[in-house]
Amino acid sequence: MRNFFGDAIQFKSIDKIGDPLVKLNENIDWEIFRTPIETNIHKDKSKAWIPPYDAILMFKIVTLQQLYGLSDLSTEFEINNRHTFMRFLGLESGDKVPASNEIGAFKETLKENNLDRTLFDLFNKTLREKNMIARKGRIVGATFVTVDKNETT
């Protein structure tokens, strides 16, 4: 049986412990990244991938990847799996999450337009101005593969 207030209860518990992504959202004006992204991605429409998702959403996803050391596929999984990632991104349960190939295409477009380093330099500068530093973490997941029965002994 689903609790109608389940997400609110989860977030109350998470907030009591402390969610670093809430603190990040409170201290970063994400809109400062919109103009550089949208201006550069849309300047050559014949070559650039035009994202079907909001530019800030996609940049925040790439930021999560950098902070947690995630692959594109792991990022898609973790966004769907974690309440804190969904809240950080402004998504709700049931919202469409960018697929791993869309995340990869967005990153590639940033790189092709020489934006990746520029945006993360701005991100880090903004953190420093707020007297914050990013300590990267890792989410380690288990992987299971099917092997021949003889290989397990």
Backbone as a printed PyTorch tensor [residue, N CA C, xyz], in Angstrom:
tensor([[[  0.8440,  -1.1830,   0.0000],
         [  0.0000,   0.0000,   0.0000],
         [  0.8870,   1.2420,   0.0000]],

        [[  0.6130,   2.1490,  -0.9000],
         [  1.4220,   3.3490,  -1.0550],
         [  0.9200,   4.4440,  -0.1220]],

        [[  1.8430,   5.0750,   0.5610],
         [  1.5300,   6.1780,   1.4490],
         [  1.4830,   7.4600,   0.6170]],

        [[  0.3770,   8.1700,   0.6660],
         [  0.1970,   9.3960,  -0.1100],
         [  1.2730,  10.4340,   0.2050]],

        [[  1.7550,  10.4480,   1.4270],
         [  2.7700,  11.4020,   1.8580],
         [  4.1540,  10.7600,   1.9340]],

        [[  4.3400,   9.6470,   1.2430],
         [  5.5890,   8.8960,   1.3260],
         [  6.8240,   9.7080,   0.9940]],

        [[  6.7890,  10.4650,  -0.1050],
         [  7.9600,  11.2650,  -0.4780],
         [  8.2660,  12.3130,   0.5810]],

        [[  7.2390,  12.9660,   1.0980],
         [  7.4410,  13.9930,   2.1230],
         [  8.0650,  13.3960,   3.3830]],

        [[  7.6230,  12.2050,   3.7360],
         [  8.1780,  11.5260,   4.9100],
         [  9.6460,  11.1810,   4.6700]],

        [[  9.9500,  10.6590,   3.4680],
         [ 11.3420,  10.3260,   3.1210],
         [ 12.2230,  11.5610,   3.1790]],

        [[ 11.7710,  12.6630,   2.5750],
         [ 12.5780,  13.8860,   2.5380],
         [ 12.7710,  14.4760,   3.9310]],

        [[ 11.7770,  14.3720,   4.7720],
         [ 11.9210,  14.8660,   6.1470],
         [ 13.0360,  14.1020,   6.8550]],

        [[ 13.0530,  12.8100,   6.6720],
         [ 14.0950,  11.9780,   7.2680],
         [ 15.4680,  12.3010,   6.6740]],

        [[ 15.5200,  12.4400,   5.3480],
         [ 16.7830,  12.7630,   4.6630],
         [ 17.2840,  14.1350,   5.0960]],

        [[ 16.3890,  15.1030,   5.1940],
         [ 16.7800,  16.4590,   5.5680],
         [ 17.3030,  16.5230,   7.0020]],

        [[ 16.7750,  15.6720,   7.8650],
         [ 17.2550,  15.6250,   9.2430],
         [ 18.7220,  15.1850,   9.2800]],

        [[ 19.0690,  14.2510,   8.4100],
         [ 20.4500,  13.7720,   8.3140],
         [ 21.3200,  14.8210,   7.6280]],

        [[ 20.7570,  15.4570,   6.6050],
         [ 21.4820,  16.4800,   5.8550],
         [ 21.7280,  16.0360,   4.4260]],

        [[ 21.1090,  16.7080,   3.4900],
         [ 21.2640,  16.3980,   2.0720],
         [ 22.1650,  17.4570,   1.4450]],

        [[ 23.3880,  17.0950,   1.0600],
         [ 24.3030,  18.0800,   0.4820],
         [ 23.7890,  18.6700,  -0.8290]],

        [[ 22.9240,  17.9560,  -1.5290],
         [ 22.3960,  18.4790,  -2.7860],
         [ 21.4080,  19.6190,  -2.5480]],

        [[ 20.7220,  19.6190,  -1.4150],
         [ 19.8530,  20.7440,  -1.0540],
         [ 20.7200,  21.9740,  -0.8260]],

        [[ 21.8110,  21.7930,  -0.1030],
         [ 22.7270,  22.9060,   0.1620],
         [ 23.2930,  23.4500,  -1.1480]],

        [[ 23.6230,  22.5650,  -2.0670],
         [ 24.1410,  22.9930,  -3.3630],
         [ 23.0970,  23.8210,  -4.1100]],

        [[ 21.8590,  23.3430,  -4.1440],
         [ 20.7910,  24.0940,  -4.8120],
         [ 20.5380,  25.4510,  -4.1580]],

        [[ 20.6870,  25.5090,  -2.8440],
         [ 20.4740,  26.7660,  -2.1350],
         [ 21.5720,  27.7910,  -2.4310]],

        [[ 22.7530,  27.3200,  -2.7770],
         [ 23.9020,  28.2130,  -2.9500],
         [ 24.3120,  28.4860,  -4.3870]],

        [[ 23.7640,  27.7600,  -5.3230],
         [ 24.1270,  27.9580,  -6.7290],
         [ 22.9260,  28.5300,  -7.4730]],

        [[ 23.1470,  29.6400,  -8.1620],
         [ 22.1320,  30.1670,  -9.0650],
         [ 22.3610,  29.4790, -10.4060]],

        [[ 21.6580,  28.4050, -10.6480],
         [ 21.8750,  27.5800, -11.8330],
         [ 21.6070,  28.3370, -13.1320]],

        [[ 20.8350,  29.4100, -13.0600],
         [ 20.5130,  30.1650, -14.2640],
         [ 21.7400,  30.8260, -14.8910]],

        [[ 22.8230,  30.9900, -14.1440],
         [ 24.0270,  31.6020, -14.7280],
         [ 24.6280,  30.7140, -15.8180]],

        [[ 24.2420,  29.4540, -15.8490],
         [ 24.7710,  28.5260, -16.8500],
         [ 23.9090,  28.4800, -18.1140]],

        [[ 22.6850,  28.9810, -18.0280],
         [ 21.7530,  28.8530, -19.1470],
         [ 22.2530,  29.5500, -20.4140]],

        [[ 22.6180,  30.8220, -20.3090],
         [ 23.0220,  31.5680, -21.5050],
         [ 24.2370,  30.9490, -22.1870]],

        [[ 25.3050,  30.6270, -21.4490],
         [ 26.4440,  30.0010, -22.1480],
         [ 26.0770,  28.6880, -22.8460]],

        [[ 25.2470,  27.8900, -22.2030],
         [ 24.8620,  26.6100, -22.8020],
         [ 23.9840,  26.8390, -24.0290]],

        [[ 22.8990,  27.5630, -23.8430],
         [ 21.9450,  27.7220, -24.9380],
         [ 22.5220,  28.5170, -26.1080]],

        [[ 23.3140,  29.5250, -25.8210],
         [ 23.9120,  30.3210, -26.8880],
         [ 24.8600,  29.4850, -27.7300]],

        [[ 25.6950,  28.7070, -27.0700],
         [ 26.7030,  27.9380, -27.8000],
         [ 26.1490,  26.6790, -28.4480]],

        [[ 25.2230,  26.0310, -27.8110],
         [ 24.6640,  24.8100, -28.3840],
         [ 23.8130,  25.1180, -29.6040]],

        [[ 23.1250,  26.2380, -29.5680],
         [ 22.2100,  26.5660, -30.6570],
         [ 22.8560,  27.3890, -31.7730]],

        [[ 24.1420,  27.7430, -31.6420],
         [ 24.7360,  28.6300, -32.6420],
         [ 24.8910,  27.9800, -34.0060]],

        [[ 25.1370,  26.6890, -34.0540],
         [ 25.2660,  26.0010, -35.3400],
         [ 24.3170,  24.8150, -35.3300]],

        [[ 23.0880,  25.0660, -35.6950],
         [ 22.0500,  24.0440, -35.5920],
         [ 22.2830,  22.8640, -36.5230]],

        [[ 23.1260,  23.0360, -37.5320],
         [ 23.3760,  21.9220, -38.4440],
         [ 24.2210,  20.8350, -37.7880]],

        [[ 25.0740,  21.2220, -36.8140],
         [ 25.9680,  20.2470, -36.1830],
         [ 25.5800,  19.9230, -34.7470]],

        [[ 25.0750,  20.9000, -34.0410],
         [ 24.8490,  20.7290, -32.6070],
         [ 23.6050,  19.9020, -32.3230]],

        [[ 23.7070,  19.0900, -31.2780],
         [ 22.5680,  18.3280, -30.7950],
         [ 21.7000,  19.2740, -29.9850]],

        [[ 20.4510,  19.3970, -30.3530],
         [ 19.5300,  20.2640, -29.6230],
         [ 18.8110,  19.3990, -28.5830]],

        [[ 19.0980,  19.6480, -27.3110],
         [ 18.5270,  18.7750, -26.2840],
         [ 17.0210,  18.9070, -26.1550]],

        [[ 16.3400,  17.7640, -26.0020],
         [ 14.8990,  17.8150, -25.7920],
         [ 14.5450,  18.1850, -24.3470]],

        [[ 15.5590,  18.3250, -23.5120],
         [ 15.3690,  18.6670, -22.1070],
         [ 15.9430,  20.0540, -21.8430]],

        [[ 15.5140,  20.6380, -20.7510],
         [ 16.0020,  21.9420, -20.3360],
         [ 17.5210,  21.9080, -20.1390]],

        [[ 18.1860,  22.9680, -20.5760],
         [ 19.6470,  23.0520, -20.4970],
         [ 20.1470,  22.9470, -19.0600]],

        [[ 19.4540,  23.5710, -18.1310],
         [ 19.8800,  23.5340, -16.7260],
         [ 19.7200,  22.1270, -16.1550]],

        [[ 18.6260,  21.4630, -16.4800],
         [ 18.4460,  20.0790, -16.0420],
         [ 19.6220,  19.2300, -16.5170]],

        [[ 19.9630,  19.3520, -17.7820],
         [ 21.0500,  18.5340, -18.3330],
         [ 22.3860,  18.8780, -17.6840]],

        [[ 22.6480,  20.1660, -17.4480],
         [ 23.9080,  20.5370, -16.8060],
         [ 23.9650,  20.0250, -15.3690]],

        [[ 22.8420,  20.0720, -14.6690],
         [ 22.8180,  19.5460, -13.3070],
         [ 23.0590,  18.0370, -13.3080]],

        [[ 22.5700,  17.3450, -14.3290],
         [ 22.8270,  15.9080, -14.4440],
         [ 24.3240,  15.6560, -14.6370]],

        [[ 24.9590,  16.4260, -15.5000],
         [ 26.4050,  16.2780, -15.7170],
         [ 27.1610,  16.6180, -14.4350]],

        [[ 26.6670,  17.5910, -13.6850],
         [ 27.2820,  17.9370, -12.4000],
         [ 27.2060,  16.7510, -11.4370]],

        [[ 26.0410,  16.0940, -11.3760],
         [ 25.9140,  14.8910, -10.5370],
         [ 26.9300,  13.8310, -10.9600]],

        [[ 27.0910,  13.6570, -12.2580],
         [ 28.0590,  12.6760, -12.7570],
         [ 29.4520,  12.9910, -12.2480]],

        [[ 29.8360,  14.2560, -12.3260],
         [ 31.1680,  14.6600, -11.8900],
         [ 31.3370,  14.4690, -10.3860]],

        [[ 30.3310,  14.8500,  -9.6280],
         [ 30.4250,  14.7620,  -8.1680],
         [ 30.4610,  13.3290,  -7.6520]],

        [[ 29.7470,  12.4370,  -8.3350],
         [ 29.6260,  11.0680,  -7.8510],
         [ 30.3610,  10.0360,  -8.6910]],

        [[ 31.0720,  10.4750,  -9.7230],
         [ 31.8520,   9.5480, -10.5430],
         [ 30.9950,   8.5140, -11.2510]],

        [[ 29.9310,   8.9680, -11.9040],
         [ 28.9810,   8.0500, -12.5220],
         [ 29.1200,   8.0100, -14.0420]],

        [[ 28.9100,   6.8540, -14.6120],
         [ 28.8220,   6.7080, -16.0630],
         [ 27.4500,   7.2190, -16.5040]],

        [[ 27.2550,   7.3310, -17.8020],
         [ 25.9550,   7.7750, -18.3120],
         [ 24.8390,   6.8140, -17.8970]],

        [[ 25.0880,   5.5200, -18.0460],
         [ 24.0760,   4.5250, -17.6940],
         [ 23.7880,   4.5240, -16.1900]],

        [[ 24.8510,   4.6130, -15.3880],
         [ 24.6560,   4.6620, -13.9320],
         [ 23.9090,   5.9170, -13.5170]],

        [[ 24.1530,   7.0010, -14.2210],
         [ 23.4650,   8.2550, -13.9070],
         [ 21.9700,   8.1210, -14.1620]],

        [[ 21.6090,   7.5640, -15.2990],
         [ 20.1920,   7.3510, -15.5990],
         [ 19.5500,   6.4980, -14.5070]],

        [[ 20.2320,   5.4240, -14.1170],
         [ 19.7080,   4.5380, -13.0760],
         [ 19.5520,   5.2810, -11.7530]],

        [[ 20.6020,   5.9850, -11.3410],
         [ 20.5810,   6.6430, -10.0310],
         [ 19.5360,   7.7530,  -9.9620]],

        [[ 19.3280,   8.4720, -11.0520],
         [ 18.2780,   9.5020, -11.0460],
         [ 16.9280,   8.8480, -10.8080]],

        [[ 16.6790,   7.7500, -11.4870],
         [ 15.4070,   7.0450, -11.3100],
         [ 15.2880,   6.4010,  -9.9350]],

        [[ 16.3990,   6.0950,  -9.3240],
         [ 16.4340,   5.3330,  -8.0860],
         [ 16.4700,   6.1950,  -6.8210]],

        [[ 17.0030,   7.3940,  -6.9060],
         [ 17.2670,   8.1830,  -5.7020],
         [ 16.3350,   9.3800,  -5.5510]],

        [[ 15.7050,   9.4630,  -4.4050],
         [ 14.8620,  10.6140,  -4.0890],
         [ 15.6750,  11.9040,  -4.1290]],

        [[ 16.8800,  11.8700,  -3.5950],
         [ 17.6790,  13.0830,  -3.4970],
         [ 18.1020,  13.6040,  -4.8740]],

        [[ 18.4150,  12.7050,  -5.7980],
         [ 18.7770,  13.1330,  -7.1480],
         [ 17.5780,  13.7540,  -7.8480]],

        [[ 16.4120,  13.1250,  -7.7080],
         [ 15.2010,  13.6520,  -8.3300],
         [ 14.8980,  15.0570,  -7.8020]],

        [[ 14.9720,  15.2110,  -6.5020],
         [ 14.6830,  16.5280,  -5.9100],
         [ 15.7000,  17.5550,  -6.3660]],

        [[ 16.9770,  17.2070,  -6.3880],
         [ 18.0270,  18.1160,  -6.8400],
         [ 17.7550,  18.6090,  -8.2550]],

        [[ 17.2580,  17.7110,  -9.0920],
         [ 17.0050,  18.0360, -10.4940],
         [ 15.6450,  18.6890, -10.7210]],

        [[ 14.8150,  18.7590,  -9.6880],
         [ 13.4880,  19.3420,  -9.8380],
         [ 12.5130,  18.4020, -10.5120]],

        [[ 12.7770,  17.1150, -10.4140],
         [ 11.9030,  16.1090, -11.0100],
         [ 11.0520,  15.4590,  -9.9330]],

        [[  9.9260,  14.9460, -10.3480],
         [  9.0450,  14.2300,  -9.4410],
         [  8.8900,  12.8050,  -9.9310]],

        [[  8.4420,  11.9510,  -9.0500],
         [  8.2050,  10.5680,  -9.4110],
         [  7.2720,  10.5130, -10.6130]],

        [[  7.6690,   9.7770, -11.6210],
         [  6.8690,   9.6590, -12.8290],
         [  7.3250,  10.5670, -13.9590]],

        [[  8.1660,  11.5740, -13.6530],
         [  8.6980,  12.4380, -14.7100],
         [  9.6560,  11.6470, -15.5870]],

        [[  9.7350,  12.0220, -16.8440],
         [ 10.6480,  11.3670, -17.7720],
         [ 12.0740,  11.8070, -17.4660]],

        [[ 12.9380,  10.8410, -17.3310],
         [ 14.3500,  11.0810, -17.0400],
         [ 15.1430,  10.8940, -18.3280]],

        [[ 16.0910,  11.7920, -18.6090],
         [ 16.9110,  11.6140, -19.8100],
         [ 17.6060,  10.2580, -19.8130]],

        [[ 17.6010,   9.6140, -20.9690],
         [ 18.2610,   8.3170, -21.1300],
         [ 19.7740,   8.5210, -21.1850]],

        [[ 20.4970,   7.4590, -20.9370],
         [ 21.9630,   7.5370, -20.9090],
         [ 22.5340,   8.0740, -22.2180]],

        [[ 21.9520,   7.6830, -23.3590],
         [ 22.4790,   8.1800, -24.6330],
         [ 22.2290,   9.6830, -24.7940]],

        [[ 21.1370,  10.1940, -24.2200],
         [ 20.8700,  11.6350, -24.2660],
         [ 21.8440,  12.4000, -23.3730]],

        [[ 22.1710,  11.8180, -22.2370],
         [ 23.1580,  12.4260, -21.3380],
         [ 24.5080,  12.4770, -22.0350]],

        [[ 24.9050,  11.3660, -22.6490],
         [ 26.1760,  11.3120, -23.3700],
         [ 26.2240,  12.2950, -24.5220]],

        [[ 25.1310,  12.4250, -25.2550],
         [ 25.0840,  13.3610, -26.3870],
         [ 25.2040,  14.8010, -25.9040]],

        [[ 24.5780,  15.1150, -24.7730],
         [ 24.6810,  16.4590, -24.2150],
         [ 26.1240,  16.7650, -23.8220]],

        [[ 26.7610,  15.8280, -23.1470],
         [ 28.1660,  16.0250, -22.7480],
         [ 29.0560,  16.2130, -23.9670]],

        [[ 28.8280,  15.4180, -24.9940],
         [ 29.6160,  15.5160, -26.2220],
         [ 29.4210,  16.8800, -26.8870]],

        [[ 28.2040,  17.3810, -26.8720],
         [ 27.9240,  18.6920, -27.4390],
         [ 28.6420,  19.7860, -26.6460]],

        [[ 28.6590,  19.6580, -25.3110],
         [ 29.4080,  20.6260, -24.5000],
         [ 30.8800,  20.6050, -24.8810]],

        [[ 31.4150,  19.4010, -25.0250],
         [ 32.8310,  19.2550, -25.3670],
         [ 33.1300,  19.8270, -26.7590]],

        [[ 32.2910,  19.5090, -27.7420],
         [ 32.4880,  20.0010, -29.1130],
         [ 32.4560,  21.5220, -29.1890]],

        [[ 31.7040,  22.1450, -28.2890],
         [ 31.5860,  23.6020, -28.2640],
         [ 32.5370,  24.2370, -27.2400]],

        [[ 33.4900,  23.4430, -26.7380],
         [ 34.4730,  23.9110, -25.7560],
         [ 33.8170,  24.5550, -24.5350]],

        [[ 32.7160,  23.9740, -24.1250],
         [ 31.9720,  24.5100, -22.9840],
         [ 32.1940,  23.7500, -21.6940]],

        [[ 32.5770,  22.4910, -21.7800],
         [ 32.6590,  21.6670, -20.5730],
         [ 33.5760,  22.2800, -19.5270]],

        [[ 34.7860,  22.6220, -19.9030],
         [ 35.7380,  23.2000, -18.9490],
         [ 35.2720,  24.5740, -18.4720]],

        [[ 34.7600,  25.3910, -19.3940],
         [ 34.2860,  26.7330, -19.0480],
         [ 33.1810,  26.6760, -17.9980]],

        [[ 32.2140,  25.7830, -18.1990],
         [ 31.0960,  25.6790, -17.2640],
         [ 31.5470,  25.1880, -15.8930]],

        [[ 32.4500,  24.2130, -15.8690],
         [ 32.8820,  23.7050, -14.5660],
         [ 33.8330,  24.6570, -13.8640]],

        [[ 34.5700,  25.4730, -14.6230],
         [ 35.3570,  26.5380, -13.9970],
         [ 34.4270,  27.5490, -13.3300]],

        [[ 33.3380,  27.9030, -14.0220],
         [ 32.3430,  28.8180, -13.4580],
         [ 31.6610,  28.1960, -12.2390]],

        [[ 31.3500,  26.9170, -12.3220],
         [ 30.7460,  26.2000, -11.1990],
         [ 31.6610,  26.2500,  -9.9780]],

        [[ 32.9350,  25.9120, -10.1760],
         [ 33.8950,  25.9120,  -9.0590],
         [ 34.1300,  27.3190,  -8.5120]],

        [[ 34.1790,  28.3220,  -9.3840],
         [ 34.3280,  29.7160,  -8.9500],
         [ 33.1370,  30.1210,  -8.0850]],

        [[ 31.9450,  29.7320,  -8.5040],
         [ 30.7290,  30.0480,  -7.7470],
         [ 30.7670,  29.3840,  -6.3770]],

        [[ 31.2280,  28.1440,  -6.3200],
         [ 31.3640,  27.4660,  -5.0250],
         [ 32.3460,  28.2090,  -4.1210]],

        [[ 33.4980,  28.5830,  -4.6820],
         [ 34.5060,  29.3030,  -3.8830],
         [ 33.9410,  30.6100,  -3.3290]],

        [[ 33.1680,  31.3240,  -4.1400],
         [ 32.5630,  32.5820,  -3.6890],
         [ 31.6050,  32.3640,  -2.5280]],

        [[ 31.0440,  31.1660,  -2.4250],
         [ 30.1330,  30.8120,  -1.3260],
         [ 30.8730,  30.0920,  -0.1980]],

        [[ 32.2150,  30.0900,  -0.2840],
         [ 33.0580,  29.4030,   0.7020],
         [ 32.7250,  27.9230,   0.7970]],

        [[ 32.5010,  27.3250,  -0.3550],
         [ 32.2010,  25.8950,  -0.4290],
         [ 33.2340,  25.2200,  -1.3250]],

        [[ 33.4560,  23.9480,  -1.0750],
         [ 34.2730,  23.1410,  -1.9750],
         [ 33.5080,  21.8520,  -2.2580]],

        [[ 33.7660,  21.2910,  -3.4130],
         [ 33.1150,  20.0330,  -3.7730],
         [ 34.0490,  18.8880,  -3.4270]],

        [[ 33.5760,  17.9880,  -2.6130],
         [ 34.3080,  16.7550,  -2.3340],
         [ 33.6170,  15.6570,  -3.1000]],

        [[ 34.3160,  15.1500,  -4.0680],
         [ 33.7200,  14.1280,  -4.9260],
         [ 33.5880,  12.8170,  -4.1740]],

        [[ 32.5300,  12.1170,  -4.4930],
         [ 32.2850,  10.8160,  -3.8940],
         [ 32.1150,   9.7700,  -4.9700]],

        [[ 31.8280,   8.5890,  -4.5540],
         [ 31.6060,   7.4900,  -5.4970],
         [ 30.3790,   6.7250,  -5.0500]],

        [[ 29.6000,   6.3460,  -6.0280],
         [ 28.5210,   5.4000,  -5.7710],
         [ 28.9770,   4.1080,  -6.4050]],

        [[ 29.1450,   3.1130,  -5.5830],
         [ 29.6230,   1.8340,  -6.0880],
         [ 28.4270,   0.8970,  -6.1680]],

        [[ 28.2280,   0.3490,  -7.3290],
         [ 27.1130,  -0.5600,  -7.5240],
         [ 27.6130,  -1.9630,  -7.7820]],

        [[ 26.7890,  -2.8950,  -7.5030],
         [ 27.1350,  -4.2840,  -7.7740],
         [ 26.7310,  -4.6220,  -9.2040]],

        [[ 27.5270,  -5.4450,  -9.8330],
         [ 27.2150,  -5.9310, -11.1740],
         [ 27.2180,  -7.4380, -11.1230]],

        [[ 26.2320,  -8.0350, -11.7370],
         [ 26.1320,  -9.4830, -11.7560],
         [ 26.1600,  -9.9440, -13.1980]],

        [[ 26.9330, -10.9820, -13.4540],
         [ 27.0130, -11.5390, -14.7950],
         [ 26.7530, -13.0280, -14.7280]],

        [[ 26.2590, -13.5790, -15.8060],
         [ 26.0330, -15.0170, -15.8810],
         [ 27.3230, -15.6880, -16.3270]],

        [[ 27.7430, -16.6800, -15.5770],
         [ 28.9690, -17.4030, -15.9250],
         [ 28.6560, -18.8900, -16.0010]],

        [[ 29.5410, -19.6000, -16.6530],
         [ 29.4160, -21.0550, -16.7370],
         [ 29.5180, -21.6230, -15.3310]],

        [[ 28.7180, -22.6120, -15.0310],
         [ 28.6660, -23.2100, -13.7110],
         [ 30.0650, -23.6500, -13.2300]],

        [[ 30.8780, -24.1240, -14.1320],
         [ 32.2390, -24.5850, -13.7770],
         [ 33.1420, -23.4520, -13.3390]],

        [[ 32.8680, -22.2150, -13.7610],
         [ 33.7030, -21.0740, -13.4060],
         [ 33.4740, -20.5950, -11.9810]],

        [[ 32.3830, -20.9840, -11.3560],
         [ 32.0700, -20.4920, -10.0230],
         [ 32.7170, -21.3280,  -8.9120]],

        [[ 33.3410, -22.4150,  -9.2700],
         [ 33.9490, -23.2460,  -8.2270],
         [ 35.4450, -23.1130,  -8.2130]]])
